[in-house]
């Protein structure tokens, strides 16, 4: 069978050594819109007091989920128990939890494994976990990528936990407006995700889009940066976790509007695209922050 949950879940984690420099951080910051505010963004674009967003963990070492090769399109799915047609997969959700501030220059060991497989009937949901540790073995970050695989459900497995996220029935505490640049996807792909969907008009057309679309993880990073700048006093170390579902596409040059509700030590988020009649971009989003 294409998916054998017992084999996939029992497989040993794969490990990879990764490293990054200030130049990698600077490129990432630019690719999620830093620099548009001039001197207010200096700490994102100048190495002197360089800020590192927690979502940099998505591309540290050159790959999605900290070490996997996004250019290959597999998202780490080349594993025992998983024999999947890549045309059936969809990056449905992403989370990152940062256990300590990410240094501007550093290295890590990343262990990647299948943490869960859920049976949604018409689809399977695979959760890939990538855990990064520093040279002393201390945890740096944990990424979890949620992958929908169309047509691979119905194997009698657990359907997974119910998501009870809902927007509060009140006005948001913050509304964040993030503009994107026409070149945003061209920049973001230099972090390692070279999928032609984000740069080649002909390829995008074959995929059903008017033109190349922005990476979902670019939208994720753009929203994280807006949270840091406008809600967390410009301190990226206060954002300790961000969990989202990808609900829709954004064309470079369009806007992402994010409503934010405070709920204890969490922020509930909902991102839409005003140019597309407020179509959803990120949903079921929860950020955990420290005081």
C-alpha positions as CSV (number, residue, x, y, z in Angstrom):
1,X,0.0,0.0,0.0
2,X,1.2,3.6,-0.7
3,X,1.1,4.5,3.0
4,X,2.0,1.9,5.7
5,X,1.4,3.8,9.0
6,X,3.1,1.2,11.2
7,X,6.3,1.2,9.1
8,X,6.4,5.0,8.7
9,X,5.9,5.7,12.4
10,X,8.4,3.0,13.5
11,X,11.2,4.2,11.2
12,X,14.2,5.7,12.8
13,X,14.6,9.5,12.4
14,X,16.9,10.8,9.7
15,X,19.6,13.2,10.9
16,X,21.4,16.0,9.2
17,X,24.0,18.6,10.2
18,X,23.1,22.1,9.1
19,X,24.7,25.5,9.5
20,X,23.8,29.1,8.7
21,X,25.3,32.6,8.6
22,X,24.2,36.2,9.0
23,X,24.0,36.4,5.2
24,X,21.3,33.6,5.3
25,X,19.4,35.5,8.0
26,X,19.6,38.8,6.0
27,X,18.3,37.1,2.9
28,X,15.4,35.5,4.8
29,X,14.5,38.8,6.4
30,X,14.4,40.6,3.0
31,X,12.4,37.7,1.6
32,X,9.6,38.3,4.2
33,X,9.4,42.0,3.5
34,X,12.0,43.5,5.8
35,X,13.4,46.8,4.6
36,X,10.2,48.4,3.4
37,X,10.0,50.6,6.6
38,X,13.4,52.1,6.0
39,X,15.4,52.8,9.2
40,X,12.8,51.1,11.3
41,X,13.9,47.8,9.7
42,X,17.6,48.4,10.2
43,X,18.0,45.5,12.7
44,X,16.6,43.2,10.1
45,X,18.8,44.2,7.2
46,X,22.1,45.2,8.9
47,X,24.2,42.6,10.6
48,X,25.2,44.9,13.6
49,X,22.2,44.1,15.8
50,X,20.7,41.5,13.6
51,X,17.2,40.2,14.5
52,X,16.4,36.5,13.8
53,X,12.7,35.7,13.4
54,X,11.6,32.3,14.8
55,X,10.3,31.4,11.4
56,X,13.8,31.5,10.1
57,X,13.9,27.9,11.3
58,X,11.9,27.0,8.2
59,X,14.9,27.7,6.0
60,X,18.0,27.4,8.2
61,X,20.5,25.2,6.5
62,X,18.8,25.6,3.2
63,X,15.6,23.6,3.6
64,X,12.0,23.4,4.8
65,X,11.5,21.9,8.3
66,X,15.2,22.6,9.1
67,X,17.2,20.5,6.7
68,X,14.9,18.8,4.2
69,X,15.4,19.8,0.6
70,X,12.3,21.9,-0.5
71,X,13.6,22.1,-4.0
72,X,13.2,18.4,-4.3
73,X,9.5,18.7,-3.6
74,X,9.3,15.8,-1.2
75,X,9.2,17.6,2.1
76,X,11.1,14.6,3.6
77,X,8.5,12.1,2.3
78,X,11.1,9.8,0.8
79,X,10.9,7.5,3.9
80,X,10.0,3.9,4.8
81,X,6.2,3.3,4.7
82,X,5.6,6.2,2.4
83,X,5.2,5.6,-1.4
84,X,3.3,8.7,-2.5
85,X,2.6,10.4,-5.8
86,X,4.0,13.9,-5.1
87,X,1.2,15.4,-7.3
88,X,-1.2,14.3,-4.6
89,X,0.4,16.3,-1.7
90,X,-0.5,19.6,-0.3
91,X,1.4,21.5,2.4
92,X,-1.6,22.0,4.7
93,X,-0.2,23.5,7.8
94,X,3.0,24.5,9.7
95,X,4.1,25.1,13.2
96,X,7.4,26.1,14.8
97,X,8.3,26.1,18.5
98,X,11.5,27.9,19.5
99,X,13.1,26.5,22.6
100,X,15.8,29.2,22.8
101,X,16.6,32.3,20.6
102,X,18.0,31.3,17.2
103,X,21.5,32.8,16.9
104,X,22.4,34.8,13.8
105,X,25.2,32.4,13.0
106,X,25.1,28.8,14.1
107,X,24.9,25.1,13.4
108,X,22.5,22.3,14.5
109,X,21.7,18.7,14.2
110,X,18.2,18.1,12.8
111,X,16.3,14.8,13.4
112,X,13.3,14.3,11.1
113,X,10.6,11.7,11.7
114,X,7.0,11.0,10.9
115,X,5.2,11.9,14.2
116,X,1.6,11.1,13.2
117,X,-0.5,9.8,10.3
118,X,-4.3,10.5,10.3
119,X,-7.0,9.0,8.2
120,X,-9.4,11.7,6.9
121,X,-11.3,9.3,4.7
122,X,-10.6,10.8,1.3
123,X,-7.1,11.9,2.3
124,X,-4.3,11.1,4.7
125,X,-2.6,13.7,6.8
126,X,1.1,13.1,7.6
127,X,2.8,15.1,10.3
128,X,6.6,15.5,9.8
129,X,8.5,16.6,12.8
130,X,12.0,18.1,12.6
131,X,13.8,18.7,15.9
132,X,17.0,20.8,15.9
133,X,19.6,20.7,18.7
134,X,22.7,22.7,19.2
135,X,26.3,21.4,19.7
136,X,25.6,20.7,23.4
137,X,22.5,18.7,22.6
138,X,20.1,21.4,23.9
139,X,16.9,21.9,21.9
140,X,16.8,24.8,19.5
141,X,13.5,24.5,17.7
142,X,10.9,22.0,16.6
143,X,9.1,22.2,13.3
144,X,6.0,20.3,12.4
145,X,4.8,20.2,8.8
146,X,1.3,19.0,8.1
147,X,0.9,17.3,4.7
148,X,-2.4,16.4,3.1
149,X,-2.2,13.5,0.7
150,X,-5.3,13.3,-1.5
151,X,-6.8,9.9,-2.2
152,X,-4.7,8.0,0.4
153,X,-7.2,7.9,3.3
154,X,-9.6,5.1,4.2
155,X,-7.0,2.8,5.8
156,X,-8.9,2.6,9.1
157,X,-6.6,4.8,11.1
158,X,-7.3,7.5,13.7
159,X,-8.9,10.6,12.2
160,X,-6.8,12.9,14.5
161,X,-7.8,15.4,17.2
162,X,-10.6,17.9,16.6
163,X,-9.5,21.5,16.0
164,X,-11.7,23.7,18.1
165,X,-10.2,27.0,16.9
166,X,-12.7,29.8,16.5
167,X,-12.4,33.6,16.3
168,X,-13.7,35.5,19.3
169,X,-17.1,37.2,18.8
170,X,-15.6,40.7,19.3
171,X,-13.4,43.1,17.5
172,X,-9.8,42.1,17.1
173,X,-7.2,43.7,19.4
174,X,-5.0,44.4,16.4
175,X,-5.3,44.5,12.6
176,X,-2.0,44.1,10.9
177,X,-1.5,45.1,7.2
178,X,1.4,43.6,5.4
179,X,2.2,44.7,1.9
180,X,4.1,42.3,-0.4
181,X,6.5,43.2,-3.3
182,X,6.1,42.1,-6.9
183,X,9.5,40.4,-6.4
184,X,8.7,38.7,-3.1
185,X,8.5,35.2,-4.4
186,X,11.7,35.7,-6.5
187,X,13.5,36.6,-3.2
188,X,11.9,33.9,-1.0
189,X,12.8,31.1,-3.4
190,X,16.5,31.9,-2.8
191,X,16.1,30.5,0.7
192,X,16.0,27.1,-1.0
193,X,12.4,26.4,-2.3
194,X,13.0,26.5,-6.0
195,X,9.6,25.2,-7.0
196,X,8.8,26.8,-10.4
197,X,5.2,27.5,-9.3
198,X,6.6,30.6,-7.6
199,X,8.5,32.1,-10.6
200,X,7.5,30.5,-13.9
201,X,4.3,32.0,-15.5
202,X,3.8,29.0,-17.8
203,X,4.2,26.5,-14.9
204,X,1.8,28.5,-12.7
205,X,-0.7,28.6,-15.5
206,X,-0.6,24.8,-15.9
207,X,-1.2,24.6,-12.1
208,X,-4.4,26.8,-12.5
209,X,-3.0,30.1,-11.4
210,X,-3.1,33.5,-13.2
211,X,0.6,33.9,-12.5
212,X,3.3,32.7,-10.0
213,X,2.1,32.7,-6.4
214,X,3.8,33.5,-3.1
215,X,5.2,30.6,-1.1
216,X,2.9,29.7,1.8
217,X,5.9,29.8,4.1
218,X,6.6,33.3,2.9
219,X,3.1,34.4,4.0
220,X,3.9,32.6,7.3
221,X,7.1,34.6,7.8
222,X,5.5,37.9,6.7
223,X,2.8,37.5,9.3
224,X,5.3,36.5,12.0
225,X,7.3,39.6,11.3
226,X,4.2,41.8,11.5
227,X,3.4,40.2,14.9
228,X,6.9,40.9,16.2
229,X,6.9,44.5,14.9
230,X,3.4,45.6,15.8
231,X,2.4,43.5,18.7
232,X,5.6,42.3,20.4
233,X,7.5,45.5,20.6
234,X,9.9,44.5,17.9
235,X,11.4,41.6,19.9
236,X,11.4,38.3,18.0
237,X,12.4,36.3,21.0
238,X,8.9,37.0,22.5
239,X,7.3,34.9,19.8
240,X,7.9,31.3,20.9
241,X,5.5,29.4,18.7
242,X,3.3,29.9,15.6
243,X,0.9,27.3,14.3
244,X,-1.2,27.9,11.2
245,X,-3.1,26.2,8.4
246,X,-2.6,27.3,4.8
247,X,-6.0,28.2,3.4
248,X,-5.3,30.3,0.2
249,X,-2.8,31.8,-2.1
250,X,-1.4,35.3,-2.4
251,X,0.1,36.9,-5.6
252,X,3.2,38.9,-5.1
253,X,2.2,42.6,-4.8
254,X,-1.0,41.8,-2.9
255,X,-1.7,42.5,0.8
256,X,-2.1,40.2,3.8
257,X,-4.4,41.5,6.5
258,X,-4.2,39.8,9.8
259,X,-6.7,40.1,12.7
260,X,-5.2,39.4,16.1
261,X,-7.1,38.6,19.3
262,X,-5.4,38.2,22.7
263,X,-6.3,35.2,24.7
264,X,-4.1,34.7,27.8
265,X,-0.5,34.0,26.7
266,X,-1.7,33.2,23.2
267,X,-2.7,35.2,20.2
268,X,-5.4,34.0,17.8
269,X,-4.8,35.0,14.2
270,X,-6.8,35.1,10.9
271,X,-5.1,36.3,7.8
272,X,-6.9,37.3,4.6
273,X,-6.1,38.9,1.2
274,X,-8.1,42.2,0.7
275,X,-7.5,42.2,-3.0
276,X,-9.3,38.9,-3.3
277,X,-12.5,39.9,-1.3
278,X,-10.7,38.9,1.9
279,X,-10.2,35.3,0.9
280,X,-8.5,33.3,3.7
281,X,-4.7,33.0,3.6
282,X,-3.8,31.6,7.1
283,X,-6.5,30.1,9.3
284,X,-6.7,28.3,12.7
285,X,-3.6,30.2,13.6
286,X,-2.3,30.4,17.2
287,X,0.9,32.2,18.4
288,X,2.3,31.7,21.8
289,X,4.2,34.6,23.3
290,X,6.2,35.5,26.4
291,X,5.8,38.6,28.4
